[in-house]
Amino acid sequence: MSFADATRAILFDLDGTLIDSAADLGAAADQMRTDRGLDSLPMERYRPMAGSGARGMLGVAFGITPDAPDFAPLREEFFLNYEARMMRTRQFEGVAELVAALCARGLQWGVVTNKSVRFTGPLTRAMPLFSTARAIISGDTTPYAKPHPEPLFEAARQLGVSPASCIYVGDDERDMAAGRAAGMRTVAATYGYMGAEADVTLWEADAAIRSPLELLQLLESA
């Protein structure tokens, strides 16, 4: 079955797939370093881990992991720093054209992200891009987060379509795992935050794209 067959909806991850928030996330973590008298780190250190949110940013900034006893207060400090600058986030080039083309084809679209509604809500309400999104599922919309398939199932329910008729596009291996578990076809977005170490061939995605508009070529393939 081609990507054009039986597709009724396209679901996307958010950070690293639709929007480029790496600079804001990195700056939020780096401020924590400079506030403590530590040297600033170059953005190139933060960007490959932007898709991992607080876990990735704090790992770069302080070498800390979520099981550390002081991780929770550091994460909240990071969140406050990010909230102060997140409205500067912009979409990747070509995303607006892609969404317009999907709507013109009569395809529904939505977002499934692990980002908390605390951030997803204000961001998506402020950006005109999301005015046509028919489902926006945050990391705390359901009791589970990706790679669990339940957020993807919830998106399909809100769109009124079967999971098998959806394509899920994301820039992280856990996105592909969640899509497979939900019975959706999966597309790896390689233009996002991947570091040089990422090997997309190991993700078991059904396809990979190097720019947002390449998704349209997949949908046109026989």
Buried (B, 14 or more C-beta within 10 A) or exposed (E): EEBEEEBBBBBBBBBBBBBBBBBBBBBBBBBBBEEEEEEEBEBEBBBBBBBBBBBBBBBBBBEBEEEEEEBEEBBEBBBEBBBEBBEEBEBBEBBBEBBEBBEEEEBBBBBBBBBBBEBBEEBBEEBEBBEEBBBBBBBBBBEBBBBBBBBBBBBBEBBEBBBBBBBBBBBBBBBBBBBBBBBBBBBBBBBBBBEEEBEBEEBEBBBBBEBBBBBBEBBEEE
